[in-house]
């Protein structure tokens, strides 16, 4: 409770998003860029994952997952080149 009361004594500009120097402003910009990239990666995952789970659930008999991967040349090349 005392920490909450003392937080009101801080000036508005004393935030980590209000940089005071060149390096701090570069770090702020870098943190914003990382956040944008993370959002660009995570949003499609959070949308696609429930959709995939819903489509390929056990009770859905229409969506049978049976890939035919006996030999798929691009996949073979990707796997063998990626090992080096």
Rosetta blueprint (number, residue, H / E / L):
1 X L
2 X H
3 X H
4 X H
5 X H
6 X H
7 X H
8 X L
9 X L
10 X L
11 X L
12 X L
13 X L
14 X L
15 X L
16 X L
17 X L
18 X L
19 X L
20 X L
21 X L
22 X H
23 X H
24 X H
25 X H
26 X H
27 X H
28 X H
29 X H
30 X H
31 X H
32 X H
33 X H
34 X H
35 X H
36 X H
37 X H
38 X H
39 X H
40 X H
41 X H
42 X H
43 X H
44 X H
45 X H
46 X H
47 X H
48 X H
49 X H
50 X H
51 X H
52 X H
53 X H
54 X H
55 X H
56 X L
57 X L
58 X L
59 X L
60 X L
61 X L
62 X L
63 X L
64 X L
65 X L
66 X L
67 X L
68 X L
69 X L
70 X L
71 X L
72 X L
73 X H
74 X H
75 X H
76 X H
77 X H
78 X H
79 X H
80 X H
81 X H
82 X H
83 X L
84 X L
